[in-house]
Amino acid sequence: MEYVLAVLGIILLFSLLIIFVVRYKRCPSDKILVIYGKTGSGSAKCLAGGAAFVVPIIQDYEYLDLSPISIDVDLRGALSKQNIRVNVPSRFTVAISNEPGVMLNAAERLLGKSTEEIRDIAKDIIFGQLRLVVATMDIEEINADRDKFLANVASNVGSELRKIGLSLLNVNVTDIQDESGYIEALGKEAAAKAINDAKKSVAEKNRDGSIGEANASMDQRIKVSEADAKAKIGEADAEAKSIEGENEAQIKIAQSNALRRQREAEAEKEAVSTEKIQKANALKDAYEAEKLAELARADREMASKNADIIVQAEIEKRKKEIDAAAEAEQARIRAQGEADAIFLKKEAEAKGLFEILAKQAEGFDKIVKATNGQTKDAVLMLVADKLPELVKTQVEAIKGIKIDKVTVWENGQNPGEGNSTSNFISGLYKSVPPMQELFNMAGMELPSYLGKEKEEKKEAPKKSDKSES
């Protein structure tokens, strides 16, 4: 017995060891280990590196891949702050974040999703935030200060991606273009300004070089003249000491001085002339550079005005298109509403008429059944029901006649025949159709108890009168 217990203990210990080895999970460096179930620390427990024991039955695990995901975002027609549409093709590189707080977001929102599904979710977020960043900046700011643009994109997009557990690794904007050609006009303006500045700098350097060359030439001529004069003075002194005498030496000195002054005057004249020519050439070059600069500025202003006109026209066109579409949609909605109202009204009237006819048919059927299938008796029952209304109609036939004045000319008729007034009133009552005639016009026969016997009684004396006669 003790041997069996020992064997069972060894088997149990070995089984526990196998379970421990199998359920002890190590996390690779390029993945995140997500342990979910009853973890005691929220919805999941995330490990970026290291290892953990996954408790059987009450816990399970999955891995999140930390590999970068490249997303091409070809944003077209985004409105800038100046209401100019720009195209911003770019490439974003994202990955699941291994930061402690953000890992939990990834485990809650991205666990079990494929790379394509994660790419689609991130792409939607990037599109929206990129449009938002473009809408808060001018074209010049987007084109010139790329660092600020990328910083705004990284800030907005990165904060939104962190909410679903992703981190933004890199943003690469390949090129920025606008539909109106505004950015191209800015480039042409900058190129023209650089060319004009270069031409101006060259003209200034040429002017400085010409002035320096003229000054050096003038100094050279002055020094040569001075050296010649000194040499001639020396020669004159030597000659003065010679046998020819002091007067001849003085004459030569005077001649030398005259020659020196003449050469100095010629050198000064030539230097002034050269200086003026160089100044004139420098001014000419400067005026030419200013002329080119003004032409470039005029072209830039013309391009800017054209761009403003085109953009304003495009905005007005889009506004009119949107207003027309809105009016058409409102007209369609009104027409649809009126049509629905008419349809519902007619449908309600048809239902009401159907109910009335159905109730009348049901009543007629009951009346026919009450007369044991005798339709004539059923009609008589309906007529009896409507008899007060028929009598009332006969009585009111002349009730509404208004006679303001009746003039009667009595012509001495016999007393038994009645006067004209009584005959007039009697004629009015006789104009009302008798009950029997009303029934005959309707194709029915008045019951005997409603007037037929009375007529036969009236006709009987006539027959007896004829027989007596």
CORTAHU-V749072 format. One record per residue. N is the residue number from 0. SS is DSSP state (hx for helix, st for strand, lp for the rest). BURIAL is 1 if it has 24 or more other ideal C-beta (glycine too) atoms within 12 Angstrom, else 0. D_CENTER is the distance of its C-alpha to the mean C-alpha in whole Angstrom. Layout:
BEGIN
[[N & SS & BURIAL & D_CENTER] [N & SS & BURIAL & D_CENTER]]
END
This chain:
BEGIN
[[0 & lp & 0 & 84] [1 & hx & 0 & 84] [2 & hx & 0 & 83] [3 & hx & 0 & 80] [4 & hx & 0 & 79] [5 & hx & 0 & 79] [6 & hx & 0 & 77] [7 & hx & 0 & 74] [8 & hx & 0 & 74] [9 & hx & 0 & 73] [10 & hx & 0 & 71] [11 & hx & 0 & 69] [12 & hx & 0 & 69] [13 & hx & 0 & 68] [14 & hx & 0 & 65] [15 & hx & 0 & 63] [16 & hx & 0 & 63] [17 & hx & 0 & 62] [18 & hx & 0 & 59] [19 & hx & 0 & 59] [20 & hx & 0 & 58] [21 & hx & 0 & 56] [22 & hx & 0 & 54] [23 & st & 0 & 54] [24 & st & 1 & 50] [25 & st & 0 & 50] [26 & lp & 1 & 46] [27 & lp & 0 & 46] [28 & lp & 0 & 44] [29 & lp & 0 & 41] [30 & st & 1 & 40] [31 & st & 1 & 40] [32 & st & 1 & 42] [33 & st & 1 & 41] [34 & st & 1 & 43] [35 & st & 1 & 42] [36 & st & 0 & 44] [37 & lp & 0 & 47] [38 & lp & 1 & 46] [39 & lp & 0 & 47] [40 & lp & 0 & 44] [41 & lp & 0 & 41] [42 & lp & 0 & 39] [43 & st & 1 & 40] [44 & st & 1 & 42] [45 & st & 1 & 41] [46 & st & 1 & 43] [47 & lp & 1 & 42] [48 & lp & 0 & 46] [49 & lp & 0 & 49] [50 & st & 0 & 50] [51 & st & 1 & 50] [52 & st & 0 & 52] [53 & lp & 1 & 50] [54 & lp & 0 & 52] [55 & lp & 0 & 53] [56 & lp & 0 & 52] [57 & lp & 0 & 50] [58 & st & 0 & 48] [59 & st & 0 & 46] [60 & st & 1 & 44] [61 & st & 1 & 41] [62 & st & 1 & 40] [63 & st & 1 & 37] [64 & st & 1 & 37] [65 & lp & 1 & 36] [66 & lp & 0 & 35] [67 & lp & 0 & 32] [68 & st & 1 & 29] [69 & st & 0 & 28] [70 & st & 1 & 24] [71 & st & 0 & 22] [72 & st & 1 & 19] [73 & st & 0 & 17] [74 & st & 1 & 14] [75 & st & 0 & 13] [76 & st & 0 & 10] [77 & st & 1 & 10] [78 & st & 1 & 9] [79 & lp & 1 & 13] [80 & lp & 0 & 14] [81 & lp & 1 & 15] [82 & lp & 1 & 12] [83 & lp & 1 & 13] [84 & st & 1 & 12] [85 & st & 1 & 14] [86 & st & 1 & 15] [87 & st & 1 & 17] [88 & st & 0 & 19] [89 & st & 1 & 21] [90 & st & 1 & 24] [91 & st & 1 & 24] [92 & st & 1 & 27] [93 & st & 1 & 28] [94 & st & 1 & 30] [95 & st & 1 & 32] [96 & lp & 1 & 33] [97 & lp & 1 & 37] [98 & lp & 0 & 36] [99 & hx & 0 & 38] [100 & hx & 0 & 35] [101 & hx & 1 & 33] [102 & hx & 1 & 35] [103 & hx & 1 & 35] [104 & hx & 1 & 31] [105 & hx & 1 & 31] [106 & hx & 1 & 34] [107 & hx & 0 & 32] [108 & hx & 1 & 29] [109 & lp & 1 & 30] [110 & lp & 1 & 34] [111 & lp & 0 & 34] [112 & lp & 1 & 31] [113 & lp & 0 & 31] [114 & hx & 0 & 30] [115 & hx & 0 & 28] [116 & hx & 0 & 26] [117 & hx & 1 & 26] [118 & hx & 1 & 24] [119 & hx & 0 & 22] [120 & hx & 1 & 21] [121 & hx & 1 & 21] [122 & hx & 1 & 19] [123 & hx & 0 & 16] [124 & hx & 1 & 17] [125 & hx & 1 & 17] [126 & hx & 1 & 14] [127 & hx & 0 & 12] [128 & hx & 1 & 15] [129 & hx & 1 & 15] [130 & hx & 1 & 11] [131 & hx & 1 & 12] [132 & hx & 1 & 15] [133 & hx & 1 & 14] [134 & hx & 1 & 12] [135 & lp & 0 & 16] [136 & lp & 1 & 18] [137 & lp & 1 & 19] [138 & hx & 1 & 19] [139 & hx & 1 & 23] [140 & hx & 1 & 23] [141 & hx & 1 & 21] [142 & hx & 1 & 23] [143 & hx & 0 & 27] [144 & lp & 0 & 27] [145 & hx & 0 & 26] [146 & hx & 0 & 28] [147 & hx & 0 & 26] [148 & hx & 1 & 22] [149 & hx & 1 & 24] [150 & hx & 0 & 25] [151 & hx & 1 & 22] [152 & hx & 1 & 21] [153 & hx & 1 & 24] [154 & hx & 0 & 24] [155 & hx & 1 & 20] [156 & hx & 1 & 20] [157 & hx & 1 & 24] [158 & hx & 0 & 24] [159 & hx & 1 & 21] [160 & hx & 1 & 24] [161 & hx & 1 & 27] [162 & lp & 1 & 26] [163 & lp & 1 & 26] [164 & lp & 1 & 29] [165 & st & 1 & 28] [166 & st & 1 & 29] [167 & st & 1 & 27] [168 & st & 1 & 30] [169 & st & 0 & 28] [170 & st & 1 & 25] [171 & st & 0 & 26] [172 & st & 1 & 23] [173 & st & 0 & 25] [174 & st & 0 & 23] [175 & st & 1 & 21] [176 & st & 1 & 20] [177 & st & 1 & 17] [178 & lp & 1 & 17] [179 & lp & 1 & 19] [180 & lp & 0 & 22] [181 & hx & 1 & 22] [182 & hx & 1 & 23] [183 & hx & 0 & 26] [184 & hx & 1 & 27] [185 & hx & 1 & 27] [186 & hx & 0 & 29] [187 & hx & 0 & 31] [188 & hx & 1 & 32] [189 & hx & 0 & 33] [190 & hx & 0 & 35] [191 & hx & 1 & 37] [192 & hx & 0 & 38] [193 & hx & 0 & 39] [194 & hx & 0 & 41] [195 & hx & 1 & 42] [196 & hx & 0 & 43] [197 & hx & 0 & 45] [198 & hx & 1 & 47] [199 & hx & 1 & 48] [200 & hx & 0 & 49] [201 & hx & 0 & 51] [202 & hx & 1 & 53] [203 & hx & 0 & 54] [204 & hx & 0 & 55] [205 & hx & 1 & 57] [206 & hx & 1 & 58] [207 & hx & 0 & 60] [208 & hx & 0 & 62] [209 & hx & 1 & 63] [210 & hx & 1 & 64] [211 & hx & 0 & 66] [212 & hx & 0 & 68] [213 & hx & 1 & 69] [214 & hx & 0 & 70] [215 & hx & 0 & 72] [216 & hx & 0 & 74] [217 & hx & 1 & 75] [218 & hx & 0 & 76] [219 & hx & 0 & 78] [220 & hx & 1 & 80] [221 & hx & 0 & 81] [222 & hx & 0 & 82] [223 & hx & 0 & 84] [224 & hx & 1 & 85] [225 & hx & 0 & 87] [226 & hx & 0 & 88] [227 & hx & 0 & 90] [228 & hx & 1 & 91] [229 & hx & 0 & 92] [230 & hx & 0 & 94] [231 & hx & 1 & 96] [232 & hx & 1 & 97] [233 & hx & 0 & 98] [234 & hx & 0 & 100] [235 & hx & 1 & 101] [236 & hx & 0 & 103] [237 & hx & 0 & 104] [238 & hx & 0 & 106] [239 & hx & 0 & 107] [240 & hx & 0 & 109] [241 & lp & 0 & 110] [242 & lp & 0 & 114] [243 & lp & 0 & 112] [244 & lp & 0 & 112] [245 & hx & 0 & 109] [246 & hx & 0 & 109] [247 & hx & 0 & 107] [248 & hx & 1 & 105] [249 & hx & 0 & 104] [250 & hx & 0 & 103] [251 & hx & 1 & 101] [252 & hx & 1 & 99] [253 & hx & 0 & 99] [254 & hx & 0 & 98] [255 & hx & 1 & 95] [256 & hx & 0 & 94] [257 & hx & 0 & 93] [258 & hx & 0 & 92] [259 & hx & 1 & 89] [260 & hx & 0 & 88] [261 & hx & 0 & 88] [262 & hx & 1 & 86] [263 & hx & 0 & 84] [264 & hx & 0 & 83] [265 & hx & 0 & 82] [266 & hx & 1 & 80] [267 & hx & 0 & 78] [268 & hx & 0 & 77] [269 & hx & 0 & 76] [270 & hx & 1 & 74] [271 & hx & 0 & 72] [272 & hx & 0 & 72] [273 & hx & 1 & 70] [274 & hx & 1 & 68] [275 & hx & 0 & 67] [276 & hx & 0 & 66] [277 & hx & 1 & 64] [278 & hx & 0 & 62] [279 & hx & 0 & 61] [280 & hx & 0 & 60] [281 & hx & 1 & 58] [282 & hx & 0 & 56] [283 & hx & 0 & 56] [284 & hx & 1 & 54] [285 & hx & 1 & 52] [286 & hx & 0 & 51] [287 & hx & 0 & 50] [288 & hx & 1 & 47] [289 & hx & 0 & 46] [290 & hx & 0 & 46] [291 & hx & 1 & 44] [292 & hx & 1 & 42] [293 & hx & 0 & 41] [294 & hx & 0 & 40] [295 & hx & 1 & 38] [296 & hx & 0 & 36] [297 & hx & 0 & 36] [298 & hx & 0 & 34] [299 & hx & 1 & 32] [300 & hx & 0 & 31] [301 & hx & 0 & 31] [302 & hx & 1 & 28] [303 & hx & 0 & 26] [304 & hx & 0 & 26] [305 & hx & 0 & 25] [306 & hx & 1 & 22] [307 & hx & 0 & 21] [308 & hx & 0 & 22] [309 & hx & 0 & 20] [310 & hx & 1 & 17] [311 & hx & 0 & 17] [312 & hx & 0 & 18] [313 & hx & 1 & 15] [314 & hx & 0 & 13] [315 & hx & 0 & 15] [316 & hx & 0 & 15] [317 & hx & 0 & 11] [318 & hx & 0 & 11] [319 & hx & 0 & 14] [320 & hx & 0 & 13] [321 & hx & 0 & 10] [322 & hx & 0 & 13] [323 & hx & 0 & 15] [324 & hx & 0 & 13] [325 & hx & 0 & 13] [326 & hx & 0 & 17] [327 & hx & 0 & 18] [328 & hx & 0 & 16] [329 & hx & 0 & 18] [330 & hx & 0 & 21] [331 & hx & 0 & 21] [332 & hx & 0 & 21] [333 & hx & 0 & 24] [334 & hx & 0 & 26] [335 & hx & 0 & 26] [336 & hx & 0 & 27] [337 & hx & 0 & 30] [338 & hx & 0 & 31] [339 & hx & 0 & 31] [340 & hx & 0 & 33] [341 & hx & 0 & 35] [342 & hx & 0 & 35] [343 & hx & 0 & 36] [344 & hx & 0 & 39] [345 & hx & 0 & 40] [346 & hx & 0 & 41] [347 & hx & 0 & 42] [348 & hx & 0 & 44] [349 & hx & 0 & 46] [350 & hx & 0 & 46] [351 & hx & 0 & 48] [352 & hx & 0 & 50] [353 & hx & 0 & 51] [354 & hx & 0 & 52] [355 & hx & 0 & 54] [356 & hx & 0 & 56] [357 & hx & 0 & 56] [358 & hx & 0 & 58] [359 & hx & 0 & 60] [360 & hx & 0 & 61] [361 & hx & 0 & 61] [362 & hx & 0 & 64] [363 & hx & 0 & 65] [364 & hx & 0 & 66] [365 & hx & 0 & 68] [366 & hx & 1 & 70] [367 & hx & 0 & 71] [368 & hx & 0 & 72] [369 & hx & 0 & 74] [370 & lp & 0 & 76] [371 & lp & 0 & 77] [372 & lp & 0 & 75] [373 & lp & 0 & 77] [374 & hx & 0 & 74] [375 & hx & 0 & 76] [376 & hx & 0 & 77] [377 & hx & 0 & 73] [378 & hx & 0 & 72] [379 & hx & 1 & 75] [380 & hx & 0 & 74] [381 & hx & 1 & 71] [382 & hx & 1 & 73] [383 & hx & 0 & 74] [384 & hx & 0 & 71] [385 & hx & 0 & 70] [386 & hx & 0 & 74] [387 & hx & 0 & 73] [388 & hx & 0 & 70] [389 & hx & 1 & 72] [390 & hx & 0 & 75] [391 & hx & 0 & 73] [392 & hx & 0 & 71] [393 & hx & 0 & 75] [394 & hx & 0 & 76] [395 & lp & 0 & 72] [396 & lp & 0 & 73] [397 & lp & 0 & 75] [398 & lp & 0 & 74] [399 & lp & 0 & 71] [400 & lp & 0 & 74] [401 & lp & 0 & 74] [402 & lp & 0 & 78] [403 & lp & 0 & 78] [404 & lp & 0 & 81] [405 & lp & 0 & 84] [406 & lp & 0 & 87] [407 & lp & 0 & 90] [408 & lp & 0 & 93] [409 & lp & 0 & 96] [410 & lp & 0 & 99] [411 & lp & 0 & 101] [412 & lp & 0 & 100] [413 & lp & 0 & 103] [414 & hx & 0 & 102] [415 & hx & 0 & 101] [416 & hx & 0 & 99] [417 & lp & 0 & 96] [418 & lp & 0 & 95] [419 & hx & 0 & 92] [420 & hx & 0 & 89] [421 & hx & 0 & 90] [422 & hx & 0 & 90] [423 & hx & 0 & 86] [424 & hx & 0 & 85] [425 & hx & 0 & 86] [426 & hx & 0 & 85] [427 & hx & 0 & 81] [428 & hx & 0 & 82] [429 & hx & 0 & 83] [430 & lp & 0 & 80] [431 & lp & 0 & 78] [432 & lp & 0 & 78] [433 & lp & 0 & 80] [434 & hx & 1 & 79] [435 & hx & 0 & 81] [436 & hx & 0 & 79] [437 & hx & 1 & 76] [438 & hx & 0 & 76] [439 & hx & 0 & 78] [440 & hx & 0 & 75] [441 & lp & 0 & 73] [442 & lp & 0 & 75] [443 & lp & 0 & 77] [444 & lp & 0 & 80] [445 & lp & 1 & 81] [446 & lp & 0 & 83] [447 & hx & 0 & 86] [448 & hx & 0 & 86] [449 & hx & 0 & 83] [450 & lp & 0 & 86] [451 & hx & 0 & 87] [452 & hx & 0 & 91] [453 & hx & 0 & 91] [454 & hx & 0 & 90] [455 & hx & 0 & 93] [456 & hx & 0 & 95] [457 & hx & 0 & 95] [458 & hx & 0 & 96] [459 & hx & 0 & 99] [460 & hx & 0 & 101] [461 & hx & 0 & 100] [462 & hx & 0 & 102] [463 & hx & 0 & 105] [464 & hx & 0 & 105] [465 & hx & 0 & 106] [466 & hx & 0 & 108] [467 & hx & 0 & 110] [468 & lp & 0 & 110]]
END
